[in-house]
Amino acid sequence: MPPSTPLLRPDQFFAERDIAAGRILIVVCLLVFSLPVGIWGVGQVLKVRIDGTVLVENPNRPSESFCEGAPASMDVGCDAPAQIEQNVDVVLSEAIGQLIGPAFVGTLIVIVLVGGLLHFGSWVLGAENGAAASFAVALWGLVPSLFSLLFGIGLLFVLVDPITVTTETDPTVLTEQIQADLNPLQRWSPLITGITTLWSGIIWRFGLLHKRGLSPGEATGVAGTVAVTVWFLSFV
């Protein structure tokens, strides 16, 4: 018999156990850091699969507009080339680094959105306990997204063929090649996301049933509505 956990036996878990602040804190940390770590993982996959050098703007050369207006007698670095070669790994690392901050914010927004919807929906129906219980249920229900994230990174590694780029490589051709490799993942994404969201909805349903005191029908209605909303928003 599987252990009593929110992921495997949410009915028994929420019926028999109180909400432990320590466990919830761990779940919060896992969720908040999951997307940034996942983005970092995507970057590592791309760095393994894509090799070579590309042309980038020379950071040591002033802008073209400045150089056009600068006196010829001034040595301001305008003789330097406008573009220089750089390892594609450096470019990928910089691009991934710019996404880490928004990923943190995005994860927090999702937690607040899901917790708020579950709390509002159960509050309208006269649920007991308070917002803490709603958000605890919401957090446990978001844990399946971690498995979806790991599965997606694994598929990315399998689907993206090794690519070698040079300074002559057309960025459009490179983008089209990567998109072609990812077509199977894009086709399966709705199903993968749907399974994960269904899993989350089941957890939310039993959480609302036992921790917010809703009837089975009410818990199913609120959890199902939130799950469908989250599933649709995943494609925005």
Secondary structure, DSSP 8 states (H G I E B T S, - for coil): -----TTT-HHHHHHH----HHHHHHHHHHHHHHHHHHHHHHHHHHHHHEEEEEEEE-TTS--HHHHHHS-TT--SSTTS-SEEEEEHHHHHHHHHHHHHHHHHHHHHHHHHHHHHHHHHHHHHTT-SS-HHHHHHHHHHHHTHHHHHHHHHHHHHHHHS--EEE-TT--HHHHHHHHHHHHHHHHHHHHHHHHHHHHHHHHHHHHHHHHHS---HHHHHHHHHHHHHHHHHHTT-
